[in-house]
Amino acid sequence: MSYIMISDKKLRLNSFITRNEDDSKSISVKTSETEENIMLQLNQTLCLQHIIVC
C-alpha cells in the first residue's frame, strides 16, 4: 500500500469556498492557462466518495 502526497501549490490548485447571500456556495479557481480567477457556483453534492489510491 502506498500514498501519494502532493501539495495544492504543486497541483496548481488554489481554491476558496465562499458562501453567497442566498446561502449557496461558490469556489474561486485560478486557471492554469491564463492565471485568471474564475468563480464557479457549487450545486448540491450528488456523491461523496473517500478513496485511498494504492
Backbone as ProteinMPNN parsed JSONL, in Angstrom:
{"seq_chain_A": "MSYIMISDKKLRLNSFITRNEDDSKSISVKTSETEENIMLQLNQTLCLQHIIVC", "coords_chain_A": {"N_chain_A": [[0.837, -1.159, 0.0], [0.48, 2.246, -0.747], [0.801, 5.809, -0.499], [0.07, 8.838, -2.142], [1.386, 11.938, -1.887], [0.887, 15.258, -2.505], [1.276, 18.698, -2.799], [-1.14, 21.415, -2.79], [-0.122, 23.61, -4.075], [1.789, 22.54, -5.87], [0.066, 21.131, -7.464], [-1.11, 23.18, -8.644], [-3.435, 24.141, -7.648], [-5.66, 26.319, -6.382], [-8.002, 27.148, -4.444], [-10.958, 28.536, -3.042], [-13.694, 28.335, -0.969], [-16.667, 30.096, -0.869], [-19.476, 31.489, 0.81], [-22.501, 32.518, -0.522], [-24.92, 35.256, -0.702], [-27.452, 34.101, -0.965], [-27.153, 31.754, 0.384], [-25.935, 29.797, -1.091], [-22.983, 28.125, -2.383], [-19.806, 29.131, -3.625], [-16.844, 28.786, -5.582], [-13.556, 29.904, -5.988], [-11.333, 29.678, -8.568], [-8.113, 29.455, -9.904], [-7.152, 29.627, -13.206], [-5.015, 27.54, -15.144], [-3.986, 28.223, -17.617], [-4.325, 31.015, -18.127], [-3.867, 32.195, -15.717], [-5.897, 33.476, -14.444], [-8.545, 34.269, -12.188], [-11.553, 32.475, -11.791], [-15.037, 32.238, -11.025], [-16.94, 29.628, -9.74], [-20.098, 28.254, -9.303], [-21.23, 26.148, -6.777], [-23.213, 23.293, -6.808], [-25.708, 21.187, -5.264], [-24.288, 18.401, -3.628], [-23.849, 15.418, -5.366], [-22.644, 13.005, -4.943], [-20.42, 11.633, -2.59], [-17.253, 10.549, -2.139], [-14.766, 8.722, -0.595], [-11.462, 7.887, -1.083], [-8.571, 5.81, -1.208], [-5.665, 5.752, -2.918], [-3.989, 3.07, -4.198]], "CA_chain_A": [[0.0, 0.0, 0.0], [1.249, 3.488, -0.78], [0.037, 7.048, -0.552], [0.69, 9.903, -2.922], [1.187, 13.232, -1.234], [1.309, 16.378, -3.334], [0.685, 19.928, -2.268], [-2.02, 22.171, -3.679], [0.709, 24.502, -4.881], [2.344, 21.77, -6.985], [-1.05, 20.796, -8.346], [-1.603, 24.464, -9.148], [-4.8, 24.25, -7.165], [-5.837, 27.416, -5.44], [-9.457, 27.285, -4.405], [-11.545, 29.048, -1.813], [-15.149, 28.228, -0.971], [-17.333, 31.234, -0.238], [-20.933, 31.366, 0.934], [-23.161, 33.658, -1.146], [-26.053, 35.833, 0.022], [-28.588, 33.172, -0.995], [-26.684, 30.57, 1.11], [-25.252, 28.865, -1.985], [-21.528, 28.184, -2.247], [-19.022, 29.343, -4.842], [-15.427, 28.492, -5.427], [-12.692, 30.705, -6.845], [-10.289, 28.803, -9.095], [-7.181, 30.107, -10.821], [-6.922, 28.791, -14.38], [-3.588, 27.321, -15.384], [-3.565, 28.839, -18.876], [-4.28, 32.48, -18.091], [-3.62, 32.643, -14.335], [-7.029, 34.328, -14.092], [-9.506, 33.646, -11.277], [-12.936, 32.357, -12.235], [-15.94, 31.818, -9.955], [-17.828, 28.531, -10.087], [-21.105, 28.036, -8.269], [-21.341, 24.742, -6.416], [-24.567, 22.789, -6.621], [-25.818, 20.156, -4.236], [-23.406, 17.263, -3.851], [-24.527, 14.206, -5.811], [-21.96, 11.831, -4.422], [-19.21, 11.905, -1.837], [-16.518, 9.298, -2.139], [-13.44, 8.772, 0.001], [-10.657, 6.808, -1.655], [-7.133, 5.746, -0.999], [-5.069, 5.205, -4.133], [-2.939, 2.099, -3.863]], "C_chain_A": [[0.892, 1.236, 0.0], [0.296, 4.671, -0.879], [0.808, 8.055, -1.386], [0.357, 11.218, -2.235], [1.733, 14.32, -2.153], [0.583, 17.624, -2.824], [-0.236, 20.586, -3.295], [-1.221, 23.083, -4.591], [1.297, 23.764, -6.081], [1.265, 21.335, -7.964], [-1.603, 22.025, -9.056], [-3.064, 24.657, -8.799], [-4.87, 25.338, -6.106], [-7.329, 27.716, -5.392], [-9.926, 27.742, -3.035], [-13.055, 28.972, -1.936], [-15.717, 29.428, -0.226], [-18.834, 30.985, -0.21], [-21.564, 32.656, 0.412], [-24.337, 34.136, -0.302], [-27.245, 34.889, 0.086], [-28.243, 31.819, -0.364], [-26.103, 29.489, 0.191], [-23.742, 29.04, -1.815], [-20.884, 28.365, -3.613], [-17.569, 29.049, -4.535], [-14.65, 29.329, -6.435], [-11.512, 29.835, -7.262], [-9.415, 29.589, -10.055], [-6.92, 29.158, -11.988], [-5.431, 28.677, -14.654], [-3.097, 28.024, -16.649], [-3.354, 30.343, -18.737], [-3.962, 33.051, -16.717], [-4.726, 33.58, -13.847], [-7.961, 33.571, -13.148], [-10.883, 33.612, -11.91], [-13.765, 31.86, -11.053], [-16.866, 30.726, -10.479], [-18.822, 28.344, -8.95], [-21.256, 26.538, -8.038], [-22.802, 24.386, -6.201], [-24.561, 21.745, -5.518], [-24.945, 18.964, -4.613], [-24.225, 16.046, -4.255], [-23.94, 12.966, -5.148], [-20.715, 12.283, -3.677], [-18.484, 10.588, -1.681], [-15.132, 9.528, -1.557], [-12.651, 7.597, -0.561], [-9.221, 6.916, -1.178], [-6.566, 5.071, -2.234], [-3.926, 4.295, -3.736], [-2.093, 1.776, -5.074]], "O_chain_A": [[1.929, 1.268, 0.663], [-0.857, 4.536, -1.289], [2.036, 8.114, -1.341], [-0.809, 11.556, -2.033], [2.905, 14.297, -2.528], [-0.593, 17.57, -2.466], [-0.128, 20.347, -4.498], [-1.595, 23.304, -5.743], [1.305, 24.298, -7.19], [1.525, 21.189, -9.158], [-2.447, 21.923, -9.946], [-3.829, 25.256, -9.555], [-4.212, 25.265, -5.068], [-7.844, 28.464, -6.224], [-9.356, 27.376, -2.007], [-13.632, 29.483, -2.895], [-15.307, 29.737, 0.892], [-19.386, 30.345, -1.105], [-21.208, 33.75, 0.847], [-24.702, 33.502, 0.688], [-27.971, 34.875, 1.08], [-28.968, 30.844, -0.561], [-25.811, 28.384, 0.647], [-23.286, 29.99, -1.179], [-21.35, 27.828, -4.617], [-17.135, 29.064, -3.383], [-15.045, 29.445, -7.595], [-10.782, 29.318, -6.416], [-9.919, 30.305, -10.92], [-6.512, 28.015, -11.781], [-4.676, 29.62, -14.418], [-1.922, 28.38, -16.744], [-2.336, 30.88, -19.173], [-3.805, 34.264, -16.571], [-4.509, 34.383, -12.939], [-8.144, 32.363, -13.295], [-11.332, 34.598, -12.495], [-13.258, 31.148, -10.186], [-17.496, 30.879, -11.525], [-18.44, 28.282, -7.782], [-21.392, 25.762, -8.984], [-23.532, 25.088, -5.501], [-23.525, 21.462, -4.917], [-24.878, 18.573, -5.778], [-25.181, 15.68, -3.572], [-24.651, 12.01, -4.836], [-20.036, 13.219, -4.102], [-19.036, 9.622, -1.153], [-14.413, 10.431, -1.986], [-13.108, 6.454, -0.523], [-8.743, 7.985, -0.798], [-6.942, 3.946, -2.561], [-3.008, 4.703, -3.024], [-1.161, 0.978, -4.981]]}, "name": "protein", "num_of_chains": 1, "seq": "MSYIMISDKKLRLNSFITRNEDDSKSISVKTSETEENIMLQLNQTLCLQHIIVC"}
